[in-house]
Amino acid sequence: MAETTALTLEELVGILRESAGEDEDIDLSGDISDTPFTDLGYDSLALLETAGRVQRDFGIALDDDVLGAAETPGLFLAAVNERLAAGV
Amino acid sequence: MTPTAVVTGLGVIAPNGVGADEYWAATLRAEGGIRPLERFDPEPYPARLAGQVPDAAFDAAEHLPSRLLPQTDRMTRMALVAADWALADAGVDPAELPDYDMGVVTASASGGYEFGQRELQNLWSKGPEHVSAYQSFAWFYAVNTGQISIRNGMRGPSGVVVGDQAGGLDALGQARRNIRRGTPLMISGAVDSSLCPWGWIAHLSTERISTREQADDAYLPFSTRACGHVPGEGGAILVVEDADAVRRRGGARPYGTVAGYAAGLDPAPDSGRPPALRRVVERALADAGVTPDQVDAVFADAAGSPDLDRAEAAAISAVFGPYGVPVCAPKALTGRLSSGGAPLDVVAALMSMRHGVLPPAGPVTGAADGLGIDLVTGAPREHRVRTALVLARGEGGFTSALVLTEPSGDQ
């Protein structure tokens, strides 16, 4: 995973499923970039688990306040990819 | 009038049967669930048998949403499913009841050991960033109560009690207390599982674990060959309700009434004072308003260590007279399930009441001479049970007794 330069929505959905499962009544396959995580069935602990996995896999550190503000997959990806682009 | 607490639903996950009817049928056939440990390599340990719920009989993913799987220990998965089955058995849809009219009190002996061991291994071998966020609660004693509460929208008085084996009865005692205080429905009972190396070491530290290798020879409570016990996993979750509330909703006839309960703690080992069990039994009977001659069966703690078996037989004989009441030890088939054992015995007692038959003590062929107890062995014994007494003792001297009576005619 170290060669990856950006996290995609598809990859994020895969990590969400592995880290926190998925709600049977919610379709994660469409464009969910702007759907709040809470509407996707994920609470703050699910995001903490997911963020931990992303930070380990990509070797980056994300501040808690950055994660707290990332209320949608789109915002989460932007925060992660900003760190990846910065190379830290 | 003080509300009457009745049991209306049973959910069982036991080493010898998944489902209350399956457990009961296997128990009457004297089919056991003790096998060589499969969840980890037991080779380095002096004891290698456990009562295990077979993967083929219980796959959590078949019963629970995937959101719950990464955040739950094995014991919590079993507890959640057992609670679902107990509610279905009671004919209760929690979505139709007010949140604050339903509470949850379970017992736990050790929390989510297997989950906790995995995350502690992650901590020391890989570092803190590799520890699951779910470790924050997945190991915790109260987690089964919490997850059952969340899954079913139950916001009434809830909690957890911790008292090793005795805790399983304490939970039902507390559930009855909450019903008497005005909560119409309680989920209670317990499921435990600690069949991982960390949990196993904790079991071994009691120095009461059988080191025999044959499944039908390792845990023989009250026998001349008693040599300790075999730990096991699983238990039972029960729906307990206010009898009036059951009538109002037109529910089915309850399994039985939680008529009496008492708990005590053994004195320090060198005090010279007697163990708590006899007094606890007498107080539970008094609480139920029944005399010893009205008790039709005792479901024993059945520790399986000669000193503890003698102490229990002495207490039973003191209260009921020598050979004064049939004594059942169906846990000889499952091993001792920590907090889950006593609620499973409560299920066995209620099934005995419903079906008029007492279960045999698995591979035990007879009680040792001199114990003075009428142990039910060999085959099921037909016997009318109107009142049953369930006993449980935990490591450290926890001692509890529960009296169950058959439902009254207007129930």
Interface residues (C-beta under 8 A of the other chain):
Chain A: R17 E18 S19 A20 G21 E22 D23 E24 G41 L45 A46 L48 E49 G52 Q55 R56
Chain B: P65 S66 R67 L68 L69 P70 Q71 E129 H130 S132 A133 Y134 S136
